[in-house]
């Protein structure tokens, strides 16, 4: 079933389940780019700073390798058998009461039910698309008294990362329209943290929304790699996640934790061990596959492994970030081989202009069907070549991903990008189960 924004169906589904979303506290994150990294930082740091079985959940989308990897408990994917058991229960409810929930609404309900059954205390929740009408936005704000005691569980804080042009056919054709959809996660009297490097139009929308809900907005814009926190200075360079933009994502995460700490300490004093050492440990342990990730890929049994950089860049803003990283790491005049697949409906021009140069080689390919996401389809690679003819003529069409690497120019850095679904298939090839 294609994407359908709205809260009616997820509300009906969760009501039949007994409203599991009311049983946990949440950190809710929206944005165009960077929200997954922020969720990864938050989950890793929280797990490193909690004790006595204080359980941390995380829900991100889409899944990368397996359907269950989008829901984690203390940074470990929920077991597949439990995932399938809960999915079966929810599908039966959806069918019995003819709710007509979409695949993503089903997945969101699975996450909430997992968090309820596993007694998750605090969950990091990533918006799927937009914010205002995204199914994750069924959560309401927590009720907190003057002494910071949590009376009713819910969203403790929201965060908004970098906002750019993406999904214009659904969210709007201007930055302001898109920002308004993202700002829909902001809750009354619930603090919000925003990437302060966003365009002024975006910041204006967020400020207005926070004024409307009488909540404070904290704009994060660090001036150096040394980030000041309640636990001392944190050096951004300790993070294993590459890219200058990770300074923003880490800073947002640490600001959220700064603001969240008084609530957590007041309500869970025997479950926290927040200190400088544990925060550094959490940052060093963070993992976010498919984002500026380097692998050594042996794509056939006879070939030597080749170094491949994977990145899920799929829109203009993320392509600019990837391009800046490549220029910084390899030099602006270096030659690269790009292996690219894009989802139908995506603008190839906005992706390719910040990345591809005349000396580069481009191999267009396609990814296969995405599990439980039948509306996602790869653009036919034969339709893409002409779209970048003004940038480079060095283009090859190779529909089979496993065969693309043999076309790479010797000595070129190999970069796989354009879609997280393409990155996922390369990672499956890397782990040896591509044909399963």
Secondary structure by P-SEA (a helix, b strand, c coil): cccccccaaaaaaaaaaccccccccccccccccaaaaaaaaaaaaaaacccccbbbbbbbcccccccccccccccccccaaaaaaaaaaaaaaaaaacccccaaaaaaaaaaaaaaaacccbbbbbbcccccccccccbbbbbbccccccccccccbbbbccccccccccccccaaaaaaaaaccccccbbbbccccccaaaaaaaaaaaaaacbbbbbbbbccccccccccccccccccccccaaaaaaaaaaaaaaaaaaaaaacccccccccaaaaaaaaaacccccccccccccccccccbbbbbbbccccaaaaaaaaaaaaaaccccbbbbbbccccccccccccccccccccbbbbbbccccccccccccccccccccccccccccbbbbbcccccccccccccbbbbbcccaaaaaaaaaaaaccccc
